[in-house]
Amino acid sequence: MSRLNDENLRVARQILSLYPKKKSALIPLLHLSQEQNGMVTNEAMEHIAELVEVTPAEVLGTCSFYEMFKRHPVGEYQINICHGISCHLLGAEDVLEHAEKSLGVKEGEITKDGKFSFEGVECIAACTEAPCLQVNYRYVNKVDSVEFDQLIADLQSGQKAEIPKHGALAKTRQQIQSEKLAGPAEVENASPPVWLQRNEDGQ
């Protein structure tokens, strides 16, 4: 299902209620869509556009700007292998080459069981821990080919419970008490801004 399902539509409305302007919920709803489908589909972007009252083009513009949002299928575990300068000097290319052999797929492809995909990415800001990678944006540091294979084995056996499947931004959704929800501030005895007063006075 590409549009938000009934359960996630209920969650989406809860998210919308947290913001004074519906458009502010655009990014959280993109995360919700990706959590449901593993990617952000065109149909989902159209649905989100309806919910936040903007055009589908605006949703696409936001979705395409952020690398974390995928508009194509990826594995349950998306592995981003850093090949920035520090990682490159310490063996990232060897890790990338080994990943292709170990998983039996090329960069950007998905394993037959749908569990894994990988790609080389630019610096992920963990240079002191090079070579490093991310699994669904959770860091794994100082990885060589042996540790890569162990990581894959642990993910397959469920021993990496701290790493959720792709699309899950967090294990728990933020809860905000109703009295602390955002909203327009009430200003008492507010005078108009100086520039407006000058315009009204013909200055």
N, CA, C and O of each residue as an XYZ file, in Angstrom:
812
protein
N       0.856     -1.197      0.000
C       0.000      0.000      0.000
C       0.885      1.237      0.000
O       1.811      1.340      0.805
N       0.608      2.172     -0.895
C       1.484      3.325     -1.053
C       1.033      4.532     -0.237
O       1.851      5.219      0.375
N      -0.292      4.786     -0.234
C      -0.780      5.865      0.612
C      -0.716      5.408      2.067
O      -0.566      4.216      2.338
N      -0.829      6.344      2.997
C      -0.811      5.970      4.405
C      -2.010      5.078      4.711
O      -3.138      5.391      4.330
N      -1.762      3.966      5.401
C      -2.867      3.085      5.765
C      -3.668      3.701      6.913
O      -3.308      4.757      7.434
N      -4.750      3.037      7.300
C      -5.658      3.616      8.297
C      -4.954      3.905      9.619
O      -5.169      4.953     10.229
N      -4.108      2.966     10.060
C      -3.409      3.154     11.332
C      -2.453      4.338     11.255
O      -2.411      5.168     12.163
N      -1.688      4.416     10.175
C      -0.734      5.517     10.043
C      -1.424      6.842      9.736
O      -0.890      7.908     10.040
N      -2.599      6.776      9.138
C      -3.361      8.005      8.935
C      -3.795      8.577     10.283
O      -3.814      9.793     10.476
N      -4.141      7.689     11.212
C      -4.475      8.134     12.568
C      -3.251      8.774     13.232
O      -3.358      9.816     13.878
N      -2.087      8.134     13.063
C      -0.846      8.690     13.618
C      -0.531     10.030     12.959
O      -0.101     10.972     13.625
N      -0.748     10.109     11.646
C      -0.478     11.349     10.917
C      -1.313     12.500     11.469
O      -0.824     13.621     11.600
N      -2.566     12.221     11.790
C      -3.430     13.276     12.326
C      -2.974     13.698     13.720
O      -3.102     14.863     14.096
N      -2.440     12.740     14.484
C      -1.868     13.099     15.784
C      -0.656     14.005     15.596
O      -0.485     14.986     16.321
N       0.182     13.670     14.618
C       1.365     14.488     14.333
C       0.948     15.886     13.893
O       1.520     16.877     14.345
N      -0.040     15.967     13.021
C      -0.519     17.266     12.545
C      -1.010     18.138     13.693
O      -0.859     19.359     13.659
N      -1.596     17.514     14.703
C      -2.145     18.280     15.827
C      -1.062     18.924     16.684
O      -1.354     19.788     17.511
N       0.190     18.507     16.491
C       1.288     19.054     17.293
C       1.802     20.384     16.762
O       2.564     21.073     17.440
N       1.389     20.747     15.556
C       1.956     21.926     14.902
C       0.895     22.987     14.635
O      -0.231     22.664     14.258
N       1.257     24.258     14.833
C       0.300     25.332     14.542
C       0.029     25.472     13.046
O      -1.040     25.935     12.647
N       1.007     25.068     12.208
C       0.828     25.087     10.757
C       1.026     23.678     10.221
O       2.006     23.013     10.557
N       0.101     23.224      9.392
C       0.150     21.849      8.898
C       1.436     21.553      8.133
O       1.962     20.443      8.208
N       1.941     22.536      7.403
C       3.133     22.319      6.589
C       4.337     21.923      7.438
O       5.255     21.266      6.947
N       4.336     22.319      8.705
C       5.451     21.988      9.595
C       5.566     20.486      9.837
O       6.613     20.003     10.270
N       4.494     19.747      9.558
C       4.497     18.298      9.776
C       4.984     17.524      8.558
O       4.956     16.293      8.562
N       5.426     18.218      7.524
C       5.781     17.553      6.273
C       6.874     16.503      6.470
O       6.717     15.362      6.035
N       7.967     16.873      7.113
C       9.079     15.934      7.286
C       8.694     14.754      8.181
O       8.993     13.616      7.820
N       8.041     14.970      9.337
C       7.603     13.812     10.124
C       6.686     12.867      9.347
O       6.747     11.653      9.541
N       5.841     13.406      8.474
C       4.949     12.542      7.695
C       5.718     11.780      6.617
O       5.348     10.656      6.276
N       6.770     12.371      6.082
C       7.620     11.634      5.144
C       8.289     10.456      5.849
O       8.381      9.361      5.294
N       8.755     10.690      7.077
C       9.338      9.591      7.853
C       8.296      8.499      8.107
O       8.600      7.310      8.018
N       7.084      8.909      8.419
C       6.011      7.947      8.682
C       5.729      7.105      7.443
O       5.541      5.892      7.540
N       5.699      7.744      6.291
C       5.465      7.030      5.038
C       6.578      6.031      4.760
O       6.318      4.898      4.354
N       7.819      6.454      4.980
C       8.946      5.561      4.728
C       8.959      4.402      5.718
O       9.360      3.290      5.374
N       8.522      4.663      6.942
C       8.431      3.599      7.934
C       7.412      2.547      7.491
O       7.593      1.356      7.745
N       6.355      2.986      6.836
C       5.314      2.062      6.375
C       5.752      1.269      5.153
O       5.559      0.055      5.096
N       6.343      1.953      4.169
C       6.604      1.331      2.873
C       8.060      0.996      2.602
O       8.364      0.317      1.621
N       8.975      1.465      3.467
C      10.390      1.258      3.206
C      10.959      2.253      2.219
O      12.163      2.260      1.965
N      10.108      3.091      1.662
C      10.491      4.136      0.719
C       9.351      5.142      0.685
O       8.291      4.906      1.266
N       9.567      6.262      0.007
C       8.506      7.259     -0.140
C       8.020      7.206     -1.583
O       8.739      7.598     -2.502
N       6.809      6.723     -1.776
C       6.265      6.568     -3.124
C       5.617      7.868     -3.597
O       5.338      8.763     -2.800
N       5.383      7.956     -4.899
C       4.697      9.126     -5.450
C       3.297      9.265     -4.860
O       2.839     10.371     -4.570
N       2.616      8.114     -4.686
C       1.273      8.147     -4.114
C       1.297      8.668     -2.684
O       0.405      9.409     -2.270
N       2.324      8.276     -1.930
C       2.446      8.747     -0.552
C       2.693     10.253     -0.516
O       2.145     10.955      0.334
N       3.515     10.748     -1.436
C       3.780     12.187     -1.475
C       2.511     12.965     -1.812
O       2.284     14.050     -1.278
N       1.689     12.412     -2.695
C       0.422     13.063     -3.021
C      -0.503     13.078     -1.804
O      -1.192     14.065     -1.548
N      -0.510     11.969     -1.055
C      -1.344     11.878      0.142
C      -0.878     12.885      1.194
O      -1.692     13.570      1.814
N       0.436     12.969      1.387
C       0.991     13.919      2.356
C       0.676     15.350      1.939
O       0.370     16.195      2.782
N       0.750     15.619      0.644
C       0.422     16.957      0.145
C      -1.009     17.332      0.512
O      -1.282     18.472      0.890
N      -1.921     16.370      0.401
C      -3.311     16.620      0.785
C      -3.413     16.940      2.275
O      -4.146     17.843      2.678
N      -2.671     16.191      3.082
C      -2.769     16.338      4.535
C      -2.200     17.669      5.025
O      -2.755     18.288      5.933
N      -1.097     18.107      4.426
C      -0.456     19.343      4.903
C      -0.835     20.551      4.054
O      -0.377     21.667      4.299
N      -1.680     20.310      3.048
C      -2.245     21.378      2.216
C      -1.174     22.164      1.453
O      -1.129     23.394      1.479
N      -0.307     21.393      0.767
C       0.653     21.982     -0.162
C       0.574     21.184     -1.458
O      -0.181     20.215     -1.541
N       1.334     21.573     -2.459
C       1.330     20.838     -3.721
C       2.239     19.610     -3.618
O       3.180     19.605     -2.825
N       1.966     18.571     -4.413
C       2.874     17.418     -4.445
C       4.300     17.813     -4.811
O       5.255     17.178     -4.365
N       4.448     18.864     -5.623
C       5.787     19.322     -6.005
C       6.574     19.807     -4.787
O       7.783     19.590     -4.705
N       5.898     20.460     -3.846
C       6.576     20.920     -2.631
C       7.020     19.741     -1.780
O       8.100     19.767     -1.188
N       6.191     18.710     -1.718
C       6.564     17.510     -0.960
C       7.757     16.830     -1.622
O       8.693     16.412     -0.940
N       7.725     16.719     -2.942
C       8.842     16.121     -3.676
C      10.116     16.929     -3.467
O      11.193     16.355     -3.300
N      10.007     18.247     -3.474
C      11.176     19.094     -3.271
C      11.842     18.830     -1.933
O      13.068     18.791     -1.838
N      11.027     18.648     -0.895
C      11.569     18.351      0.435
C      12.132     16.938      0.480
O      13.227     16.716      0.996
N      11.384     15.989     -0.061
C      11.798     14.585     -0.034
C      13.114     14.375     -0.774
O      13.984     13.645     -0.299
N      13.262     15.004     -1.925
C      14.456     14.805     -2.742
C      15.676     15.535     -2.180
O      16.808     15.229     -2.554
N      15.451     16.500     -1.284
C      16.565     17.254     -0.708
C      17.330     16.424      0.320
O      18.549     16.548      0.437
N      16.614     15.577      1.066
C      17.223     14.839      2.169
C      17.575     13.413      1.749
O      16.723     12.665      1.268
N      18.846     13.050      1.940
C      19.339     11.745      1.507
C      18.667     10.592      2.242
O      18.580      9.489      1.703
N      18.194     10.827      3.454
C      17.594      9.748      4.241
C      16.281      9.252      3.641
O      15.875      8.119      3.897
N      15.614     10.086      2.848
C      14.363      9.657      2.225
C      14.674      8.955      0.904
O      15.302      9.531      0.016
N      14.228      7.715      0.789
C      14.490      6.922     -0.410
C      13.238      6.885     -1.281
O      12.140      6.603     -0.801
N      13.418      7.173     -2.561
C      12.299      7.109     -3.504
C      12.407      5.886     -4.403
O      11.754      5.801     -5.443
N      13.235      4.951     -3.989
C      13.371      3.673     -4.687
C      13.509      2.589     -3.624
O      13.907      2.891     -2.499
N      13.194      1.342     -3.946
C      13.266      0.276     -2.937
C      14.690      0.056     -2.436
O      15.650      0.139     -3.202
N      14.812     -0.222     -1.151
C      16.086     -0.616     -0.547
C      15.814     -1.821      0.348
O      14.660     -2.185      0.576
N      16.873     -2.433      0.851
C      16.707     -3.594      1.711
C      16.181     -3.219      3.086
O      16.131     -2.045      3.453
N      15.792     -4.238      3.837
C      15.374     -3.990      5.222
C      16.507     -3.338      6.001
O      16.278     -2.548      6.917
N      17.731     -3.682      5.619
C      18.908     -3.067      6.223
C      19.703     -2.377      5.116
O      20.360     -3.027      4.302
N      19.629     -1.050      5.107
C      20.360     -0.253      4.131
C      21.716      0.108      4.736
O      21.790      0.776      5.767
N      22.781     -0.341      4.083
C      24.135     -0.143      4.602
C      24.816      0.964      3.807
O      24.995      0.849      2.595
N      25.189      2.026      4.491
C      25.911      3.135      3.874
C      27.378      3.048      4.286
O      27.712      3.244      5.455
N      28.241      2.758      3.336
C      29.669      2.609      3.614
C      30.374      3.907      3.242
O      30.379      4.314      2.080
N      30.959      4.543      4.229
C      31.607      5.834      4.000
C      32.890      5.650      3.187
O      33.702      4.771      3.475
N      33.058      6.500      2.161
C      34.340      6.512      1.457
C      34.897      7.936      1.391
O      35.549      8.330      0.424
N      34.613      8.696      2.466
C      35.266      9.991      2.625
C      36.763      9.798      2.785
O      37.240      8.665      2.854
N      37.506     10.890      2.844
C      38.964     10.796      2.774
C      39.561      9.930      3.881
O      40.441      9.114      3.606
N      39.102     10.087      5.127
C      39.669      9.299      6.227
C      39.368      7.816      6.045
O      40.253      6.973      6.195
N      38.119      7.505      5.721
C      37.737      6.108      5.515
C      38.429      5.529      4.285
O      38.840      4.369      4.283
N      38.555      6.345      3.239
C      39.217      5.894      2.017
C      40.661      5.488      2.302
O      41.126      4.449      1.834
N      41.360      6.310      3.068
C      42.761      6.026      3.371
C      42.930      4.791      4.251
O      43.987      4.160      4.246
N      41.885      4.449      5.006
C      41.983      3.331      5.945
C      41.228      2.084      5.484
O      40.960      1.185      6.281
N      40.885      2.033      4.185
C      40.384      0.769      3.650
C      38.931      0.700      3.249
O      38.398     -0.397      3.080
N      38.268      1.839      3.091
C      36.846      1.816      2.742
C      36.585      1.125      1.407
O      35.586      0.420      1.261
N      37.474      1.321      0.433
C      37.261      0.696     -0.876
C      37.309     -0.821     -0.766
O      36.591     -1.524     -1.477
N      38.162     -1.326      0.130
C      38.216     -2.775      0.351
C      36.905     -3.271      0.961
O      36.419     -4.348      0.615
N      36.337     -2.473      1.875
C      35.066     -2.849      2.500
C      33.950     -2.850      1.456
O      33.117     -3.756      1.437
N      33.932     -1.843      0.594
C      32.925     -1.780     -0.470
C      33.037     -2.992     -1.404
O      32.034     -3.611     -1.760
N      34.252     -3.313     -1.786
C      34.475     -4.459     -2.675
C      34.060     -5.756     -1.991
O      33.463     -6.633     -2.615
N      34.378     -5.870     -0.710
C      34.015     -7.076      0.031
C      32.500     -7.177      0.202
O      31.940     -8.272      0.133
N      31.835     -6.045      0.422
C      30.378     -6.052      0.580
C      29.704     -6.621     -0.662
O      28.749     -7.392     -0.561
N      30.200     -6.240     -1.824
C      29.633     -6.742     -3.077
C      29.787     -8.258     -3.178
O      28.855     -8.953     -3.583
N      30.962     -8.769     -2.811
C      31.197    -10.211     -2.877
C      30.411    -10.949     -1.798
O      29.829    -12.003     -2.054
N      30.398    -10.386     -0.595
C      29.750    -11.050      0.535
C      28.236    -11.134      0.364
O      27.626    -12.160      0.666
N      27.632    -10.047     -0.123
C      26.173     -9.998     -0.262
C      25.697    -10.551     -1.603
O      24.527    -10.904     -1.755
N      26.603    -10.625     -2.571
C      26.231    -11.162     -3.876
C      25.426    -10.207     -4.727
O      24.734    -10.634     -5.652
N      25.506     -8.918     -4.431
C      24.808     -7.903     -5.222
C      25.748     -6.724     -5.437
O      26.715     -6.534     -4.700
N      25.444     -5.945     -6.456
C      26.223     -4.744     -6.712
C      25.658     -3.576     -5.907
O      24.542     -3.634     -5.390
N      26.446     -2.531     -5.818
C      26.025     -1.328     -5.100
C      24.694     -0.823     -5.647
O      24.531     -0.662     -6.857
N      23.741     -0.575     -4.746
C      22.427     -0.084     -5.142
C      21.404     -1.177     -5.387
O      20.220     -0.884     -5.550
N      21.840     -2.443     -5.417
C      20.916     -3.557     -5.608
C      20.483     -4.129     -4.258
O      21.059     -3.798     -3.222
N      19.465     -4.988     -4.282
C      18.923     -5.596     -3.064
C      19.135     -7.103     -3.130
O      18.951     -7.713     -4.183
N      19.520     -7.703     -2.011
C      19.691     -9.156     -1.979
C      18.352     -9.850     -2.246
O      17.290     -9.266     -2.031
N      18.410    -11.088     -2.710
C      17.199    -11.809     -3.115
C      16.185    -11.943     -1.986
O      14.979    -11.967     -2.231
N      16.674    -12.031     -0.748
C      15.746    -12.162      0.380
C      15.187    -10.814      0.830
O      14.381    -10.751      1.759
N      15.617     -9.732      0.166
C      15.097     -8.401      0.481
C      15.682     -7.768      1.726
O      15.238     -6.702      2.152
N      16.677     -8.418      2.315
C      17.175     -7.930      3.601
C      18.223     -6.830      3.486
O      18.242     -5.911      4.306
N      19.100     -6.908      2.478
C      20.249     -6.008      2.467
C      20.406     -5.267      1.140
O      20.148     -5.804      0.063
N      20.835     -4.023      1.260
C      21.319     -3.243      0.127
C      22.437     -2.363      0.671
O      22.489     -2.085      1.869
N      23.327     -1.928     -0.210
C      24.425     -1.085      0.266
C      24.811     -0.075     -0.795
O      24.521     -0.239     -1.980
N      25.473      0.976     -0.335
C      25.997      1.979     -1.253
C      27.136      2.728     -0.584
O      27.204      2.814      0.642
N      28.020      3.263     -1.396
C      29.080      4.118     -0.885
C      28.559      5.530     -0.736
O      27.840      6.027     -1.604
N      28.917      6.180      0.357
C      28.434      7.534      0.619
C      29.602      8.430      1.012
O      30.678      7.961      1.381
N      29.357      9.726      0.921
C      30.373     10.684      1.346
C      30.453     10.719      2.871
O      29.706     10.019      3.554
N      31.342     11.518      3.389
C      31.671     11.543      4.816
C      30.430     11.529      5.707
O      29.501     12.311      5.505
N      30.424     10.630      6.696
C      29.311     10.543      7.643
C      29.727     11.045      9.029
O      29.098     10.728     10.038
N      30.800     11.833      9.048
C      31.211     12.572     10.252
C      31.608     11.670     11.415
O      31.251     11.926     12.565
N      32.352     10.607     11.100
C      32.906      9.761     12.162
C      34.354      9.424     11.797
O      34.780      8.272     11.872
N      35.087     10.453     11.405
C      36.424     10.261     10.841
C      37.393      9.592     11.816
O      38.285      8.859     11.391
N      37.228      9.833     13.108
C      38.132      9.222     14.083
C      37.877      7.727     14.237
O      38.679      7.018     14.844
N      36.755      7.244     13.687
C      36.390      5.830     13.808
C      36.492      5.106     12.471
O      35.905      4.039     12.293
N      37.232      5.680     11.538
C      37.328      5.117     10.190
C      38.060      3.762     10.189
O      38.913      3.497     11.037
N      37.698      2.910      9.205
C      36.578      3.045      8.269
C      35.255      2.702      8.957
O      35.186      1.778      9.768
N      34.221      3.450      8.627
C      32.950      3.268      9.320
C      31.808      3.164      8.313
O      31.954      3.483      7.133
N      30.685      2.713      8.815
C      29.490      2.607      7.987
C      28.271      2.840      8.869
O      28.377      2.935     10.092
N      27.126      2.928      8.229
C      25.858      3.031      8.942
C      24.925      1.929      8.448
O      24.877      1.622      7.257
N      24.192      1.347      9.381
C      23.115      0.422      9.028
C      21.820      1.094      9.450
O      21.565      1.276     10.641
N      21.009      1.459      8.477
C      19.790      2.227      8.764
C      20.103      3.434      9.646
O      19.362      3.772     10.568
N      21.233      4.069      9.324
C      21.681      5.314      9.958
C      22.109      5.126     11.413
O      22.160      6.089     12.178
N      22.418      3.876     11.793
C      23.049      3.609     13.084
C      24.512      3.278     12.805
O      24.813      2.451     11.944
N      25.413      3.920     13.532
C      26.837      3.814     13.237
C      27.433      2.468     13.642
O      27.099      1.903     14.684
N      28.325      1.975     12.784
C      29.184      0.831     13.096
C      30.596      1.269     12.714
O      30.848      1.627     11.563
N      31.511      1.240     13.674
C      32.818      1.865     13.479
C      33.951      0.859     13.313
O      33.867     -0.291     13.746
N      35.021      1.340     12.662
C      36.255      0.577     12.475
C      35.969     -0.819     11.930
O      36.276     -1.831     12.561
N      35.378     -0.841     10.751
C      34.916     -2.086     10.136
C      35.914     -2.577      9.091
O      36.350     -1.811      8.231
N      36.272     -3.855      9.169
C      37.029     -4.488      8.098
C      36.170     -5.609      7.519
O      35.009     -5.750      7.904
N      36.710     -6.400      6.613
C      35.906     -7.423      5.945
C      35.395     -8.481      6.921
O      34.268     -8.957      6.783
N      36.208     -8.851      7.900
C      35.782     -9.856      8.883
C      34.631     -9.317      9.726
O      33.636    -10.007      9.949
N      34.777     -8.088     10.189
C      33.727     -7.486     11.012
C      32.467     -7.222     10.191
O      31.360     -7.273     10.726
N      32.625     -6.942      8.898
C      31.459     -6.759      8.033
C      30.652     -8.053      7.969
O      29.429     -8.030      8.107
N      31.327     -9.172      7.762
C      30.623    -10.457      7.692
C      29.943    -10.789      9.016
O      28.844    -11.343      9.031
N      30.595    -10.453     10.127
C      29.992    -10.705     11.433
C      28.755     -9.837     11.631
O      27.758    -10.281     12.201
N      28.827     -8.594     11.155
C      27.684     -7.688     11.234
C      26.495     -8.254     10.466
O      25.371     -8.248     10.968
N      26.734     -8.739      9.263
C      25.659     -9.311      8.447
C      25.059    -10.531      9.141
O      23.839    -10.698      9.164
N      25.914    -11.382      9.705
C      25.431    -12.573     10.409
C      24.580    -12.184     11.612
O      23.550    -12.805     11.874
N      25.009    -11.160     12.343
C      24.256    -10.707     13.518
C      22.902    -10.137     13.113
O      21.900    -10.368     13.790
N      22.869     -9.395     12.011
C      21.604     -8.832     11.543
C      20.653     -9.938     11.091
O      19.452     -9.872     11.355
N      21.177    -10.938     10.421
C      20.340    -12.041      9.949
C      19.769    -12.856     11.102
O      18.658    -13.378     11.011
N      20.532    -12.963     12.184
C      20.089    -13.776     13.322
C      19.305    -12.973     14.354
O      18.846    -13.519     15.357
N      19.153    -11.668     14.100
C      18.386    -10.840     15.024
C      19.144    -10.401     16.252
O      18.533     -9.988     17.238
N      20.469    -10.481     16.218
C      21.267    -10.111     17.386
C      21.571     -8.615     17.453
O      22.229     -8.153     18.385
N      21.095     -7.867     16.471
C      21.298     -6.413     16.477
C      19.951     -5.730     16.667
O      19.498     -4.974     15.807
N      19.319     -6.004     17.800
C      17.976     -5.472     18.054
C      17.962     -3.955     18.128
O      16.917     -3.332     17.943
N      19.124     -3.352     18.399
C      19.182     -1.892     18.497
C      19.086     -1.221     17.130
O      18.931     -0.003     17.041
N      19.179     -2.017     16.066
C      19.064     -1.472     14.711
C      17.709     -1.871     14.141
O      17.515     -3.034     13.786
N      16.767     -0.938     14.046
C      15.445     -1.272     13.492
C      15.523     -1.430     11.986
O      16.512     -1.039     11.367
N      14.489     -1.997     11.398
C      14.445     -2.129      9.950
C      14.365     -0.753      9.306
O      13.963      0.222      9.941
N      14.752     -0.689      8.044
C      14.803      0.592      7.340
C      13.461      1.309      7.397
O      12.403      0.701      7.236
N      13.532      2.612      7.629
C      12.326      3.426      7.670
C      11.924      3.808      9.074
O      11.259      4.824      9.276
N      12.325      2.992     10.065
C      11.974      3.311     11.450
C      12.959      4.341     11.974
O      14.118      4.024     12.242
N      12.497      5.562     12.118
C      13.379      6.631     12.576
C      13.733      6.448     14.041
O      14.872      6.690     14.439
N      12.774      6.025     14.841
C      12.998      5.829     16.266
C      12.096      4.710     16.758
O      11.064      4.422     16.151
N      12.487      4.082     17.857
C      11.685      2.987     18.400
C      10.456      3.503     19.132
O       9.457      2.794     19.251
N      10.527      4.717     19.613
C       9.390      5.303     20.318
C       9.029      6.619     19.663
O       9.906      7.358     19.215
N       7.747      6.911     19.606
C       7.294      8.157     19.016
C       7.115      9.195     20.115
O       6.595      8.894     21.190
N       7.543     10.396     19.840
C       7.489     11.454     20.842
C       6.054     11.727     21.279
O       5.139     11.809     20.460
N       5.887     11.863     22.576
C       4.587     12.203     23.129
C       4.700     13.556     23.833
O       5.572     13.749     24.680
N       3.828     14.474     23.485
C       3.851     15.808     24.078
C       2.529     16.051     24.789
O       1.458     15.849     24.217
N       2.612     16.484     26.033
C       1.401     16.758     26.789
C       0.613     17.875     26.120
O       1.186     18.811     25.562
N      -0.718     17.760     26.186
C      -1.581     18.694     25.467
C      -1.322     20.140     25.866
O      -1.405     21.039     25.030
N      -1.009     20.371     27.142
C      -0.795     21.749     27.585
C       0.528     22.325     27.084
O       0.779     23.523     27.219
N       1.376     21.466     26.505
C       2.666     21.936     26.009
C       2.734     21.964     24.483
O       3.799     22.194     23.912
N       1.608     21.733     23.831
C       1.592     21.753     22.378
C       1.885     23.154     21.856
O       1.543     24.154     22.487
N       2.524     23.206     20.691
C       2.831     24.499     20.084
C       1.552     25.166     19.607
O       0.574     24.496     19.275
N       1.569     26.473     19.578
C       0.408     27.217     19.106
C       0.742     28.687     19.030
O       1.793     29.106     19.514
N      -0.123     29.474     18.437
C       0.151     30.909     18.336
C       0.180     31.559     19.710
O      -0.682     31.301     20.550
N       1.172     32.398     19.929
C       1.289     33.088     21.212
C       0.264     34.212     21.299
O       0.003     34.915     20.322
N      -0.302     34.364     22.469
C      -1.253     35.446     22.692
C      -0.502     36.679     23.189
O       0.205     36.625     24.195
N      -0.663     37.774     22.481
C       0.037     39.008     22.834
C      -0.997     40.041     23.266
O      -1.906     40.380     22.509
N      -0.847     40.533     24.487
C      -1.789     41.518     25.009
C      -1.288     42.933     24.724
O      -0.099     43.231     24.834
N      -2.235     43.789     24.355
C      -1.929     45.207     24.137
C      -0.776     45.405     23.153
O       0.084     46.265     23.343
N      -0.780     44.594     22.104
C       0.301     44.694     21.123
C       0.060     45.868     20.187
O      -1.044     46.042     19.671
N       1.081     46.663     19.972
C       0.979     47.781     19.034
C       1.483     47.324     17.677
O       2.323     46.427     17.612
N       0.994     47.915     16.586
C       1.454     47.518     15.258
C       2.927     47.851     15.086
O       3.429     48.769     15.736
N       3.633     47.122     14.220
C       5.053     47.405     13.994
C       5.250     48.819     13.458
O       4.362     49.395     12.830
N       6.437     49.362     13.723
C       6.727     50.748     13.348
C       6.561     50.965     11.857
O       6.011     51.981     11.431
N       7.042     49.996     11.048
C       6.968     50.184      9.596
C       5.529     50.274      9.112
O       5.241     51.005      8.164
N       4.602     49.524      9.764
C       3.206     49.572      9.367
C       2.582     50.899      9.773
O       1.801     51.484      9.022
N       2.928     51.367     10.958
C       2.392     52.637     11.434
C       2.852     53.780     10.536
O       2.083     54.698     10.252
N       4.109     53.724     10.087
C       4.625     54.768      9.197
C       3.892     54.762      7.864
O       3.592     55.817      7.306
N       3.604     53.557      7.355
C       2.876     53.465      6.090
C       1.480     54.059      6.217
O       0.993     54.745      5.318
N       0.847     53.781      7.355
C      -0.502     54.299      7.565
C      -0.496     55.816      7.715
O      -1.459     56.494      7.358
N       0.624     56.344      8.257
C       0.737     57.794      8.427
C       1.218     58.486      7.157
O       1.327     59.711      7.112
N       1.506     57.689      6.119
C       1.958     58.265      4.855
C       3.405     58.673      4.858
O       3.813     59.484      4.027
N       4.204     58.134      5.774
C       5.619     58.508      5.837
C       6.450     57.633      4.911
O       7.666     57.801      4.830
